[in-house]
Amino acid sequence: DSGVTQTPKHLITATGQRVTLRCSPRSGDLSVYWYQQSLDQGLQFLIQYYNGEERAKGNILERFSAQQFPDLHSELNLSSLELGDSALYFCASSVDGSGYNEQFFGPGTRLTVL
Amino acid sequence: AQKVTQAQTEISVVEKEDVTLDCVYETRDTTYYLFWYKQPPSGELVFLIRRNSFDEQNEISGRYSWNFQKSTSSFNFTITASQVVDSAVYFCALSEARTTDSWGKLQFGAGTQVVVTP
């Protein structure tokens, strides 16, 4: 158990819908990362937050947005969902958001868009 | 451009054999960090090891060892005396320090599926 929690574990929805994925980092970790894992794209970095502020952005679609709240939990919002958004979404956390420290990953949320 | 290349798609071994996973990376940074993660069939990503660009000393941790060579931009990982529980996908990842935008994000290779049979 990495100490990072993600809810829900599975999500099935229809095209055009909007969903919210939730992540709680390990106790003491200030930085949260979101990654998408799909068969065709592999593991891709989406976005990073550090202590409530956006720190880095990857190939995140405009239909996707995220935030980190004062209690450090984070939410990833996916809207106008398309079939291609079906993937495993991971949240990870690290102590200080630097590239030095390892990131600990949550169990992931498997999103299926029908 | 792919920054981390894992050329081996799948490796199959019999229990107790050694397994070496290849990883080649590309970066212009002088400061960077390399990682190996494991993804068992249950799906979670498990951190295994970390190495920084200033430390080429190779190490052994239990049945895991790694060989970091800056001259060839390679960071290979070996599992000694493999066990069935080692069956998983193994990912090599790079973290660069060039800019604030790069710092912290992990760039993963495509992964190598390791299958260990009894």
Interface residues (C-beta under 8 A of the other chain):
Chain A: S2 S31 Y33 Y35 G42 L43 Q44 F45 Q48 Y50 R55 A56 K57 G58 L88 F90 A92 S94 G97 S98 G99 Y100 E102 Q103 F104 F105 G106 P107 G108 R110
Chain B: Y32 Y33 F35 Y37 G43 E44 L45 V46 F47 R50 N52 F91 S95 E96 A97 T100 D101 S102 W103 G104 K105 L106 Q107 F108 G109 A110 G111
